[in-house]
Amino acid sequence: MTYAECLADRLQQEYRDIKFDLICAVPSSSDKKQTQGFDNVELMCRYLSSKTGIPLKKNVLKKIRRTEKQTGLNYQQRAEN
C-alpha cells in the first residue's frame, strides 16, 4: 500500500464527519521538479482527490523563498527553515 493510499484511507475513516473544502499541494522547488521530472506532492494530492471526492485546487499556495532540504534538520532547524 502506498503512502497516498494509506492517507486516503485514514481521511475516509477518521475524518469522515468533516467536510473539507479542498486539497492543495504545498509547492516544491522548481529544481526538484526538474530533477525528478514530476511533482510527487501534486501527484499524491491528485490521488487523494480522486479517492475522497475532495476537489483539488492548484496554485492556491505560492513558494516565495528558497529553503534548504528538511532532511537531516532537527526540530528547531526545520521551524526556522
The first five atom37 places (N, CA, C, CB, O) and aatype in JSON, in Angstrom:
{
  "aatype": [12, 16, 18, 0, 6, 4, 10, 0, 3, 1, 10, 5, 5, 6, 18, 1, 3, 9, 11, 13, 3, 10, 9, 4, 0, 19, 14, 15, 15, 15, 3, 11, 11, 5, 16, 5, 7, 13, 3, 2, 19, 6, 10, 12, 4, 1, 18, 10, 15, 15, 11, 16, 7, 9, 14, 10, 11, 11, 2, 19, 10, 11, 11, 9, 1, 1, 16, 6, 11, 5, 16, 7, 10, 2, 18, 5, 5, 1, 0, 6, 2],
  "atom_mask": [
    [1, 1, 1, 1, 1],
    [1, 1, 1, 1, 1],
    [1, 1, 1, 1, 1],
    [1, 1, 1, 1, 1],
    [1, 1, 1, 1, 1],
    [1, 1, 1, 1, 1],
    [1, 1, 1, 1, 1],
    [1, 1, 1, 1, 1],
    [1, 1, 1, 1, 1],
    [1, 1, 1, 1, 1],
    [1, 1, 1, 1, 1],
    [1, 1, 1, 1, 1],
    [1, 1, 1, 1, 1],
    [1, 1, 1, 1, 1],
    [1, 1, 1, 1, 1],
    [1, 1, 1, 1, 1],
    [1, 1, 1, 1, 1],
    [1, 1, 1, 1, 1],
    [1, 1, 1, 1, 1],
    [1, 1, 1, 1, 1],
    [1, 1, 1, 1, 1],
    [1, 1, 1, 1, 1],
    [1, 1, 1, 1, 1],
    [1, 1, 1, 1, 1],
    [1, 1, 1, 1, 1],
    [1, 1, 1, 1, 1],
    [1, 1, 1, 1, 1],
    [1, 1, 1, 1, 1],
    [1, 1, 1, 1, 1],
    [1, 1, 1, 1, 1],
    [1, 1, 1, 1, 1],
    [1, 1, 1, 1, 1],
    [1, 1, 1, 1, 1],
    [1, 1, 1, 1, 1],
    [1, 1, 1, 1, 1],
    [1, 1, 1, 1, 1],
    [1, 1, 1, 0, 1],
    [1, 1, 1, 1, 1],
    [1, 1, 1, 1, 1],
    [1, 1, 1, 1, 1],
    [1, 1, 1, 1, 1],
    [1, 1, 1, 1, 1],
    [1, 1, 1, 1, 1],
    [1, 1, 1, 1, 1],
    [1, 1, 1, 1, 1],
    [1, 1, 1, 1, 1],
    [1, 1, 1, 1, 1],
    [1, 1, 1, 1, 1],
    [1, 1, 1, 1, 1],
    [1, 1, 1, 1, 1],
    [1, 1, 1, 1, 1],
    [1, 1, 1, 1, 1],
    [1, 1, 1, 0, 1],
    [1, 1, 1, 1, 1],
    [1, 1, 1, 1, 1],
    [1, 1, 1, 1, 1],
    [1, 1, 1, 1, 1],
    [1, 1, 1, 1, 1],
    [1, 1, 1, 1, 1],
    [1, 1, 1, 1, 1],
    [1, 1, 1, 1, 1],
    [1, 1, 1, 1, 1],
    [1, 1, 1, 1, 1],
    [1, 1, 1, 1, 1],
    [1, 1, 1, 1, 1],
    [1, 1, 1, 1, 1],
    [1, 1, 1, 1, 1],
    [1, 1, 1, 1, 1],
    [1, 1, 1, 1, 1],
    [1, 1, 1, 1, 1],
    [1, 1, 1, 1, 1],
    [1, 1, 1, 0, 1],
    [1, 1, 1, 1, 1],
    [1, 1, 1, 1, 1],
    [1, 1, 1, 1, 1],
    [1, 1, 1, 1, 1],
    [1, 1, 1, 1, 1],
    [1, 1, 1, 1, 1],
    [1, 1, 1, 1, 1],
    [1, 1, 1, 1, 1],
    [1, 1, 1, 1, 1]
  ],
  "atom_positions": [
    [[0.85, -1.18, 0.0], [0.0, 0.0, 0.0], [0.9, 1.25, 0.0], [-0.97, -0.01, 1.23], [1.85, 1.33, 0.77]],
    [[0.59, 2.2, -0.87], [1.39, 3.42, -0.95], [1.0, 4.4, 0.16], [1.22, 4.08, -2.32], [-0.04, 4.25, 0.81]],
    [[1.85, 5.39, 0.36], [1.56, 6.42, 1.36], [0.25, 7.13, 1.02], [2.72, 7.44, 1.45], [-0.56, 7.4, 1.91]],
    [[0.04, 7.44, -0.25], [-1.19, 8.13, -0.67], [-2.42, 7.27, -0.38], [-1.13, 8.48, -2.16], [-3.46, 7.79, 0.04]],
    [[-2.31, 5.97, -0.58], [-3.44, 5.07, -0.29], [-3.72, 5.04, 1.21], [-3.15, 3.64, -0.79], [-4.88, 5.08, 1.62]],
    [[-2.67, 4.98, 2.01], [-2.84, 5.0, 3.48], [-3.49, 6.3, 3.93], [-1.49, 4.81, 4.19], [-4.39, 6.3, 4.77]],
    [[-3.03, 7.4, 3.37], [-3.57, 8.7, 3.74], [-5.04, 8.83, 3.32], [-2.74, 9.82, 3.1], [-5.86, 9.36, 4.07]],
    [[-5.38, 8.34, 2.13], [-6.77, 8.38, 1.66], [-7.67, 7.54, 2.58], [-6.88, 7.87, 0.2], [-8.76, 7.98, 2.93]],
    [[-7.21, 6.35, 2.95], [-7.98, 5.5, 3.87], [-8.2, 6.2, 5.21], [-7.27, 4.16, 4.08], [-9.3, 6.18, 5.76]],
    [[-7.15, 6.8, 5.72], [-7.24, 7.48, 7.02], [-8.2, 8.66, 6.96], [-5.85, 7.96, 7.47], [-9.01, 8.86, 7.87]],
    [[-8.13, 9.43, 5.88], [-9.06, 10.55, 5.71], [-10.5, 10.06, 5.71], [-8.76, 11.31, 4.41], [-11.37, 10.64, 6.36]],
    [[-10.74, 8.98, 4.97], [-12.1, 8.46, 4.85], [-12.6, 7.82, 6.15], [-12.16, 7.44, 3.74], [-13.8, 7.87, 6.42]],
    [[-11.72, 7.24, 6.95], [-12.13, 6.59, 8.19], [-12.21, 7.55, 9.37], [-11.17, 5.48, 8.51], [-13.23, 7.61, 10.06]],
    [[-11.15, 8.3, 9.6], [-11.07, 9.12, 10.81], [-11.68, 10.5, 10.67], [-9.65, 9.25, 11.21], [-12.02, 11.13, 11.67]],
    [[-11.82, 10.99, 9.45], [-12.33, 12.34, 9.25], [-13.59, 12.36, 8.39], [-11.27, 13.21, 8.6], [-13.88, 13.36, 7.74]],
    [[-14.32, 11.27, 8.39], [-15.49, 11.15, 7.52], [-16.6, 12.15, 7.87], [-16.04, 9.75, 7.58], [-17.43, 12.46, 7.02]],
    [[-16.62, 12.65, 9.1], [-17.65, 13.61, 9.51], [-17.27, 15.05, 9.19], [-17.92, 13.47, 10.99], [-18.07, 15.96, 9.42]],
    [[-16.08, 15.27, 8.68], [-15.63, 16.61, 8.35], [-15.76, 16.83, 6.85], [-14.16, 16.84, 8.82], [-15.34, 15.98, 6.05]],
    [[-16.33, 17.96, 6.46], [-16.45, 18.3, 5.04], [-15.3, 19.24, 4.69], [-17.84, 18.96, 4.72], [-15.29, 20.4, 5.09]],
    [[-14.35, 18.72, 3.95], [-13.21, 19.52, 3.52], [-13.58, 20.3, 2.27], [-11.97, 18.62, 3.25], [-14.28, 19.78, 1.39]],
    [[-13.13, 21.53, 2.2], [-13.42, 22.37, 1.03], [-12.53, 22.03, -0.16], [-13.25, 23.84, 1.39], [-12.98, 22.05, -1.3]],
    [[-11.27, 21.72, 0.12], [-10.34, 21.46, -0.97], [-9.08, 20.78, -0.48], [-9.99, 22.75, -1.69], [-8.8, 20.73, 0.72]],
    [[-8.33, 20.27, -1.43], [-6.99, 19.75, -1.2], [-6.06, 20.62, -2.03], [-6.86, 18.21, -1.59], [-6.32, 20.88, -3.21]],
    [[-4.97, 21.07, -1.42], [-3.97, 21.84, -2.18], [-2.59, 21.32, -1.81], [-4.09, 23.38, -1.91], [-2.34, 20.9, -0.68]],
    [[-1.7, 21.36, -2.78], [-0.34, 20.87, -2.58], [0.57, 22.01, -2.13], [0.21, 20.22, -3.86], [0.46, 23.14, -2.63]],
    [[1.46, 21.71, -1.2], [2.5, 22.67, -0.83], [3.52, 22.66, -1.96], [3.16, 22.31, 0.57], [4.03, 21.6, -2.33]],
    [[3.83, 23.82, -2.51], [4.73, 23.86, -3.67], [6.13, 23.31, -3.39], [4.85, 25.28, -4.17], [6.69, 23.54, -2.32]],
    [[6.66, 22.58, -4.36], [8.04, 22.11, -4.31], [8.9, 23.1, -5.07], [8.18, 20.67, -4.91], [8.4, 23.95, -5.8]],
    [[10.2, 22.99, -4.88], [11.1, 23.87, -5.63], [11.1, 23.44, -7.09], [12.54, 23.85, -5.05], [10.9, 22.27, -7.41]],
    [[11.34, 24.4, -7.98], [11.38, 24.07, -9.4], [12.57, 23.18, -9.71], [11.44, 25.35, -10.25], [12.53, 22.38, -10.65]],
    [[13.65, 23.3, -8.92], [14.82, 22.42, -9.09], [14.43, 20.97, -8.87], [15.95, 22.82, -8.13], [14.84, 20.09, -9.62]],
    [[13.66, 20.73, -7.83], [13.24, 19.36, -7.51], [12.36, 18.79, -8.62], [12.5, 19.33, -6.15], [12.5, 17.63, -9.0]],
    [[11.45, 19.6, -9.13], [10.59, 19.16, -10.22], [11.41, 18.78, -11.45], [9.56, 20.25, -10.57], [11.14, 17.78, -12.1]],
    [[12.41, 19.61, -11.76], [13.23, 19.34, -12.94], [14.07, 18.09, -12.75], [14.13, 20.54, -13.23], [14.25, 17.31, -13.69]],
    [[14.6, 17.89, -11.54], [15.41, 16.71, -11.26], [14.59, 15.44, -11.36], [16.05, 16.82, -9.88], [15.02, 14.46, -11.98]],
    [[13.41, 15.44, -10.74], [12.56, 14.25, -10.72], [11.73, 14.11, -11.99], [11.65, 14.28, -9.52], [11.37, 13.0, -12.38]],
    [[11.43, 15.22, -12.62], [10.58, 15.2, -13.8], [9.1, 15.24, -13.48], [0.0, 0.0, 0.0], [8.27, 15.17, -14.39]],
    [[8.74, 15.34, -12.21], [7.35, 15.41, -11.79], [7.29, 16.0, -10.39], [6.67, 14.0, -11.84], [8.32, 16.13, -9.72]],
    [[6.1, 16.35, -9.95], [5.89, 16.88, -8.6], [5.17, 15.8, -7.79], [5.04, 18.23, -8.62], [3.97, 15.59, -7.95]],
    [[5.92, 15.1, -6.93], [5.34, 13.97, -6.2], [4.23, 14.4, -5.25], [6.43, 13.25, -5.42], [3.3, 13.63, -5.01]],
    [[4.3, 15.6, -4.7], [3.25, 16.07, -3.8], [1.95, 16.31, -4.58], [3.68, 17.37, -3.08], [0.87, 15.96, -4.11]],
    [[2.07, 16.9, -5.75], [0.88, 17.12, -6.56], [0.25, 15.8, -7.0], [1.22, 17.97, -7.79], [-0.97, 15.67, -7.02]],
    [[1.08, 14.82, -7.34], [0.55, 13.5, -7.71], [-0.21, 12.87, -6.55], [1.69, 12.57, -8.15], [-1.27, 12.28, -6.75]],
    [[0.33, 13.0, -5.34], [-0.35, 12.44, -4.17], [-1.68, 13.16, -3.94], [0.55, 12.55, -2.91], [-2.68, 12.53, -3.61]],
    [[-1.68, 14.48, -4.1], [-2.92, 15.24, -3.92], [-3.97, 14.87, -4.96], [-2.63, 16.74, -3.99], [-5.16, 14.79, -4.65]],
    [[-3.54, 14.63, -6.2], [-4.48, 14.17, -7.24], [-5.12, 12.85, -6.84], [-3.75, 14.01, -8.61], [-6.33, 12.66, -6.99]],
    [[-4.29, 11.94, -6.33], [-4.8, 10.63, -5.91], [-5.81, 10.8, -4.78], [-3.64, 9.7, -5.47], [-6.89, 10.22, -4.81]],
    [[-5.44, 11.6, -3.77], [-6.35, 11.83, -2.64], [-7.67, 12.42, -3.1], [-5.7, 12.77, -1.61], [-8.74, 12.02, -2.63]],
    [[-7.6, 13.36, -4.02], [-8.81, 13.98, -4.53], [-9.7, 12.95, -5.24], [-8.46, 15.12, -5.49], [-10.91, 12.94, -5.05]],
    [[-9.08, 12.11, -6.05], [-9.86, 11.11, -6.8], [-10.5, 10.08, -5.87], [-8.97, 10.4, -7.82], [-11.6, 9.6, -6.14]],
    [[-9.82, 9.73, -4.79], [-10.35, 8.71, -3.87], [-11.35, 9.26, -2.87], [-9.22, 8.08, -3.12], [-12.25, 8.54, -2.44]],
    [[-11.22, 10.53, -2.49], [-12.1, 11.1, -1.46], [-13.21, 11.97, -2.01], [-11.28, 11.89, -0.5], [-14.19, 12.24, -1.31]],
    [[-13.07, 12.42, -3.26], [-14.06, 13.33, -3.83], [-13.85, 14.78, -3.41], [0.0, 0.0, 0.0], [-14.64, 15.65, -3.77]],
    [[-12.8, 15.04, -2.65], [-12.49, 16.41, -2.24], [-11.8, 17.09, -3.43], [-11.58, 16.44, -0.95], [-10.82, 16.56, -3.96]],
    [[-12.29, 18.25, -3.84], [-11.7, 18.89, -5.02], [-10.24, 19.31, -4.8], [-12.52, 20.09, -5.42], [-9.88, 19.78, -3.72]],
    [[-9.43, 19.14, -5.83], [-8.04, 19.57, -5.82], [-7.98, 20.95, -6.47], [-7.11, 18.55, -6.56], [-8.46, 21.14, -7.59]],
    [[-7.39, 21.9, -5.77], [-7.2, 23.25, -6.3], [-5.71, 23.49, -6.44], [-7.86, 24.34, -5.38], [-4.96, 23.36, -5.47]],
    [[-5.29, 23.84, -7.64], [-3.88, 24.11, -7.9], [-3.59, 25.6, -7.73], [-3.47, 23.64, -9.31], [-4.49, 26.44, -7.82]],
    [[-2.34, 25.9, -7.49], [-1.86, 27.28, -7.4], [-2.53, 28.09, -6.29], [-2.07, 27.97, -8.7], [-2.68, 29.31, -6.41]],
    [[-2.94, 27.42, -5.22], [-3.51, 28.11, -4.07], [-2.39, 28.71, -3.22], [-4.38, 27.13, -3.22], [-2.51, 29.82, -2.71]],
    [[-1.3, 27.97, -3.09], [-0.14, 28.42, -2.34], [0.99, 28.75, -3.3], [0.31, 27.35, -1.32], [1.1, 28.16, -4.38]],
    [[1.82, 29.69, -2.9], [2.94, 30.08, -3.74], [4.23, 30.05, -2.92], [2.72, 31.5, -4.34], [4.28, 30.58, -1.81]],
    [[5.26, 29.41, -3.47], [6.56, 29.37, -2.82], [7.23, 30.73, -3.04], [7.45, 28.19, -3.37], [7.4, 31.16, -4.18]],
    [[7.6, 31.4, -1.95], [8.14, 32.75, -2.09], [9.63, 32.85, -1.77], [7.37, 33.69, -1.2], [10.25, 33.89, -2.01]],
    [[10.21, 31.79, -1.23], [11.65, 31.81, -0.98], [12.21, 30.4, -1.05], [11.96, 32.44, 0.39], [11.51, 29.42, -0.81]],
    [[13.49, 30.33, -1.39], [14.16, 29.04, -1.43], [14.49, 28.62, -0.01], [15.45, 29.1, -2.3], [14.92, 29.42, 0.82]],
    [[14.29, 27.36, 0.26], [14.64, 26.81, 1.57], [15.51, 25.59, 1.35], [13.36, 26.45, 2.4], [15.45, 24.95, 0.3]],
    [[16.31, 25.26, 2.36], [17.14, 24.07, 2.23], [16.29, 22.83, 2.51], [18.36, 24.13, 3.17], [15.21, 22.92, 3.08]],
    [[16.81, 21.69, 2.11], [16.1, 20.43, 2.34], [15.9, 20.21, 3.83], [16.87, 19.25, 1.71], [16.75, 20.57, 4.64]],
    [[14.77, 19.61, 4.19], [14.46, 19.32, 5.58], [15.21, 18.09, 6.09], [12.97, 19.13, 5.75], [15.38, 17.92, 7.3]],
    [[15.64, 17.24, 5.18], [16.35, 16.02, 5.56], [17.58, 16.38, 6.38], [16.74, 15.19, 4.32], [18.4, 17.2, 5.95]],
    [[17.72, 15.77, 7.53], [18.89, 15.99, 8.38], [18.76, 17.17, 9.32], [0.0, 0.0, 0.0], [19.66, 17.39, 10.14]],
    [[17.67, 17.92, 9.24], [17.49, 19.05, 10.14], [16.73, 18.61, 11.39], [16.75, 20.19, 9.44], [15.84, 17.76, 11.32]],
    [[17.08, 19.2, 12.53], [16.34, 18.88, 13.76], [15.08, 19.75, 13.82], [17.24, 19.11, 15.03], [14.82, 20.55, 12.92]],
    [[14.31, 19.58, 14.88], [13.02, 20.27, 15.0], [13.18, 21.79, 14.91], [12.35, 19.9, 16.32], [12.45, 22.45, 14.18]],
    [[14.13, 22.33, 15.65], [14.36, 23.78, 15.67], [14.78, 24.3, 14.29], [15.41, 24.15, 16.71], [14.3, 25.33, 13.83]],
    [[15.68, 23.56, 13.66], [16.16, 23.97, 12.34], [15.02, 23.92, 11.31], [17.33, 23.06, 11.89], [14.94, 24.78, 10.44]],
    [[14.16, 22.94, 11.42], [13.02, 22.84, 10.5], [12.07, 24.01, 10.7], [12.28, 21.51, 10.7], [11.55, 24.57, 9.73]],
    [[11.85, 24.38, 11.96], [10.96, 25.52, 12.25], [11.51, 26.81, 11.66], [10.77, 25.68, 13.78], [10.76, 27.64, 11.16]],
    [[12.83, 26.97, 11.72], [13.47, 28.16, 11.18], [13.56, 28.14, 9.66], [14.85, 28.32, 11.77], [13.62, 29.19, 9.01]],
    [[13.57, 26.94, 9.09], [13.68, 26.79, 7.65], [12.35, 27.13, 6.98], [14.11, 25.37, 7.28], [12.24, 27.06, 5.76]]
  ]
}
